[in-house]
């Protein structure tokens, strides 16, 4: 090989090695992984969460600047709420030049969210002094892949895929969610809304919620909400519940804010073919009732759900049981209502 070719190749190799070394120096000295880890801890702290990692963050440059976090855990009072095997913080290119400490996207792989750890927090909602409303800013998009939602040892949703845009004042917020139910059926959820903060409240206008489940089940709701801090929330939604191509029900859903010694209540009205229902329910009390079922299944006296209102149905089929002319009234002023049932259908 001629000497000049060998010299040229060695020069190119030396330049390539120098560029690689410069990139490594830039990643560790200019990107400063610890400052972005501290930023994430600070943001988690604003939500009352503590962040822990099983190993220091590792920076990468391809296909874009990012930090890889392994063994991420978000906790409330040392109770793990979210555990992810891997997280990735996508950063802007100007971060390499010492620019502002910002994150453009948060990605989570195989996260596991345990709702049971949130029970103590939800149980105390509304008991403390409500502060002024503050819109939680999401300046970055959030992406979740292969996630799961559990309550203790019970799987609620699996194979969760979530994508969101930023959450900022007077900008449309969008969220796309797909998942499999505990029985393996696919489900989807789309949410759009526009937050409008003011001095005493935060309004959420143009809410559009579209949920789809198995067997043609669908729910579309539109409306608005108003949050004045704490659990003082007003919400009014209306839309359509679809059970099949021939069964469409009109839905009205309202949320009344919590007051002293009274939790917030959902008002649900449902009308359609052979069905009329008007119910009032407290989510916190409904959650307690649901958890007591596990200990009551062996008993013949099952507790009634904490729902006030009435249901009138011409017929209802639950598995192999078919009920006709069903009327149920619950609450302080409820009286027994007659109901007739037909023989069990095979």
C-alpha positions in Angstrom: 0.0 0.0 0.0 1.4 3.4 -0.9 2.6 5.5 2.0 0.3 8.4 1.2 -2.8 6.1 1.3 -1.7 4.6 4.6 -1.1 8.1 6.0 -4.5 9.3 4.8 -6.3 6.3 6.4 -4.5 6.7 9.6 -5.5 10.4 9.7 -9.1 9.6 9.0 -9.1 7.0 11.8 -7.5 9.5 14.2 -10.1 12.1 13.4 -12.9 9.6 13.9 -11.5 8.5 17.2 -11.1 12.2 18.3 -14.8 12.9 17.3 -16.0 9.9 19.3 -14.0 11.0 22.3 -15.3 14.5 22.0 -18.9 13.2 21.8 -18.3 11.2 25.0 -16.9 14.2 26.8 -19.8 16.3 25.6 -22.3 13.8 26.8 -20.9 13.5 30.3 -19.6 17.0 30.8 -22.1 19.1 28.9 -25.2 17.0 29.2 -24.7 16.5 33.0 -27.0 13.5 33.6 -27.4 14.4 37.3 -29.0 17.8 36.6 -31.8 16.1 34.6 -32.2 13.4 37.3 -32.6 16.2 39.8 -35.1 17.9 37.6 -37.2 14.7 37.4 -37.0 14.3 41.2 -38.1 17.9 41.7 -41.1 17.4 39.4 -42.1 14.2 41.2 -41.8 16.0 44.5 -44.3 18.6 43.4 -46.8 15.7 43.0 -46.0 14.3 46.4 -43.9 11.5 45.0 -40.3 10.4 45.7 -38.1 9.0 42.9 -35.5 6.3 43.3 -33.3 4.6 40.7 -31.4 1.3 40.9 -28.4 2.8 39.0 -27.2 6.2 37.9 -28.6 7.7 34.7 -26.8 6.8 31.5 -26.7 9.4 28.6 -27.0 8.4 24.9 -26.8 10.4 21.7 -28.5 8.2 19.2 -31.0 8.8 17.6 -31.3 11.9 19.8 -29.9 13.0 23.2 -31.5 11.1 26.0 -30.9 9.7 29.5 -31.7 6.1 30.2 -32.9 5.3 33.8 -33.0 1.7 35.1 -35.1 0.5 38.0 -37.2 3.6 38.4 -39.6 3.7 41.4 -42.1 6.4 42.3 -43.4 6.1 45.9 -45.7 7.8 48.3 -44.6 7.5 52.0 -42.3 4.6 51.0 -45.2 2.8 49.2 -44.3 2.0 45.5 -47.0 3.4 43.2 -45.1 3.0 39.9 -42.2 0.7 39.1 -40.6 0.7 35.7 -37.8 -1.5 34.5 -36.6 1.3 32.2 -37.3 4.9 31.5 -36.0 7.3 28.9 -35.8 11.1 29.0 -35.5 12.6 25.5 -33.6 15.9 25.6 -33.3 18.8 23.2 -30.0 19.1 21.2 -29.3 22.5 22.8 -28.9 20.6 26.1 -25.5 19.5 24.8 -24.4 23.1 24.7 -25.4 23.8 28.3 -28.9 25.1 27.3 -31.9 25.2 29.6 -32.7 22.1 31.7 -35.7 20.8 29.8 -37.1 17.4 28.8 -38.9 17.0 25.6 -40.4 13.5 26.2 -40.7 10.9 28.9 -40.9 7.2 27.9 -41.6 4.3 30.2 -41.1 0.7 29.4 -43.0 -2.1 31.3 -44.3 0.2 34.1 -46.5 -1.4 36.8 -48.9 1.0 38.5 -50.5 -0.2 41.8 -53.8 1.6 42.6 -53.9 0.0 46.1 -51.0 2.2 47.2 -53.1 5.3 46.3 -56.0 4.4 48.6 -54.7 6.3 51.7 -54.2 9.4 49.6 -57.7 9.1 48.0 -59.3 8.4 51.4 -58.0 11.8 52.8 -59.0 13.9 49.8 -61.0 16.8 50.9 -60.2 16.5 54.6 -57.4 19.1 54.5 -57.5 22.7 53.7 -57.9 23.2 50.0 -55.3 25.4 48.4 -55.6 27.5 45.3 -56.0 25.5 42.1 -52.7 24.8 40.2 -52.6 23.3 36.7 -50.0 20.5 36.7 -47.8 21.3 33.7 -46.7 18.5 31.4 -44.2 20.3 29.2 -43.3 17.0 27.6 -45.1 14.2 25.9 -45.5 11.0 27.9 -45.2 7.5 26.3 -45.8 4.2 28.0 -45.3 0.8 26.5 -46.2 -2.7 27.8 -47.6 -1.2 31.1 -49.9 -2.8 33.6 -52.5 -1.5 36.1 -53.1 -3.6 39.2 -54.8 -3.3 42.6 -52.7 -5.4 44.9 -52.5 -8.8 43.2 -55.4 -8.2 40.9 -54.7 -7.3 37.3 -57.0 -4.6 36.0 -55.3 -3.7 32.6 -52.4 -5.2 30.7 -50.3 -4.3 27.7 -51.0 -0.6 28.2 -49.9 1.8 25.5 -50.2 5.5 26.4 -49.3 8.6 24.4 -50.0 12.2 25.5 -49.2 15.7 24.3 -48.2 18.6 26.5 -50.5 19.9 29.2 -50.4 23.7 29.2 -52.8 26.6 29.6 -55.1 27.3 26.6 -53.6 24.5 24.6 -55.5 21.3 23.5 -54.4 18.4 25.6 -54.7 14.9 24.0 -54.3 11.4 25.3 -54.5 8.1 23.5 -54.7 4.9 25.6 -55.0 1.3 24.4 -54.9 -1.8 26.7 -56.2 -5.3 27.3 -58.7 -6.0 30.1 -58.0 -8.7 32.7 -59.9 -11.1 30.4 -57.8 -10.2 27.4 -60.3 -8.0 25.6 -58.9 -4.9 23.8 -60.0 -1.5 25.0 -59.2 2.1 23.9 -59.6 5.6 25.4 -59.2 9.0 23.7 -59.4 12.2 25.7 -59.2 15.8 24.4 -59.7 19.0 26.5 -58.5 22.6 26.8 -57.5 24.0 30.2 -58.1 27.7 30.9 -56.6 28.8 34.3 -57.9 31.9 36.1 -57.4 33.4 39.5 -59.8 31.3 41.4 -60.4 28.3 39.2 -59.2 26.2 36.3 -61.7 25.5 33.6 -61.5 22.5 31.3 -63.4 23.2 28.1 -64.3 21.2 25.1 -63.9 17.9 26.9 -64.3 15.0 24.5 -64.0 11.4 25.8 -64.3 8.4 23.6 -64.0 4.9 25.2 -64.3 1.6 23.3 -64.6 -1.9 24.7 -65.3 -5.5 23.6 -68.5 -6.6 21.9 -69.2 -3.2 20.4 -69.4 -1.4 23.7 -68.7 2.3 23.4 -69.1 5.6 25.3 -68.8 9.1 23.9 -69.1 12.1 26.3 -68.6 15.8 25.8 -68.8 18.8 28.2 -66.8 20.9 30.5 -65.4 21.0 34.1 -64.4 23.6 36.6 -61.9 23.0 39.4 -61.6 25.5 42.3 -59.0 23.7 44.3 -59.0 20.7 46.5 -62.0 18.5 45.8 -64.2 21.4 44.8 -64.9 20.2 41.3 -67.9 20.8 39.0 -68.3 18.6 35.9 -71.1 18.2 33.4 -70.9 15.7 30.6 -73.4 14.2 28.3 -73.3 11.8 25.4 -74.2 8.3 24.2 -73.5 4.7 25.5 -73.6 2.1 22.8 -74.1 -1.6 23.6 -74.6 -2.8 20.0 -75.6 -1.3 16.6 -79.3 -1.2 17.8 -78.9 -0.2 21.4 -78.0 3.4 22.1 -78.5 5.1 25.5 -78.4 8.8 26.4 -76.0 9.5 29.2 -75.7 12.5 31.6 -72.9 12.6 34.1 -72.3 15.3 36.6 -69.9 15.7 39.5 -70.9 17.6 42.6 -68.0 19.0 44.7 -67.2 17.7 48.2 -68.3 19.6 51.3 -67.5 19.2 55.0 -68.0 15.5 56.0 -69.5 14.7 52.5 -67.4 13.2 49.7 -67.9 14.3 46.1 -70.7 12.6 44.3 -71.3 11.4 40.7 -74.9 11.9 39.4 -75.6 9.5 36.5 -78.7 9.5 34.4 -79.1 6.7 31.7 -82.1 6.4 29.4 -82.6 4.1 26.4 -84.3 1.0 25.1 -86.0 -0.6 28.0 -83.9 1.1 30.6 -84.2 4.2 32.8 -81.7 4.9 35.6 -80.9 7.9 37.8 -78.2 7.3 40.4 -76.0 9.1 42.9 -72.8 7.5 44.0 -69.6 8.4 45.9 -66.5 6.9 44.3 -64.7 6.6 47.7 -67.6 4.7 49.3 -68.0 2.5 46.2 -64.3 1.6 46.4 -64.7 0.5 50.0 -67.8 -1.6 49.1 -66.0 -3.3 46.2 -63.1 -4.3 48.5 -65.5 -5.8 51.1 -67.0 -8.2 48.5 -63.9 -10.4 48.7 -64.7 -11.1 52.3 -68.4 -11.4 51.8 -68.6 -14.0 49.0 -68.8 -16.9 51.5 -71.7 -15.2 53.2 -75.3 -15.3 52.0 -75.8 -11.7 53.0 -73.9 -9.6 50.4 -73.7 -5.9 51.2 -75.6 -3.6 48.8 -73.6 -1.0 46.8 -73.6 2.5 48.3 -75.8 4.0 45.5 -78.8 6.2 45.9 -81.4 6.4 43.1 -83.6 4.2 41.0 -83.3 1.8 38.1 -86.2 0.6 35.9 -85.4 -2.1 33.3 -87.9 -4.0 31.1 -85.4 -6.9 31.0 -81.8 -7.6 32.1 -79.7 -10.6 31.2 -76.7 -11.4 33.4 -75.0 -14.6 32.3 -77.6 -17.4 32.5 -80.0 -15.3 34.5 -82.8 -13.3 32.8 -84.8 -10.7 34.7 -87.9 -8.9 33.4 -89.7 -5.9 34.9 -87.0 -5.0 37.3 -87.4 -1.9 39.5 -84.8 -1.0 42.2 -84.9 2.0 44.5 -82.1 2.6 47.0 -81.4 5.3 49.5 -82.9 6.7 52.7 -86.4 6.9 51.1 -86.3 3.7 49.2 -89.1 1.1 49.5 -89.1 -2.5 48.3 -90.0 -2.7 44.6 -91.5 -5.7 42.9 -89.5 -7.6 40.3 -90.3 -10.6 38.2 -87.9 -13.0 36.8 -88.2 -15.5 34.0 -86.7 -19.0 34.1 -83.0 -19.3 33.6 -82.1 -19.5 30.0 -79.7 -22.2 29.0 
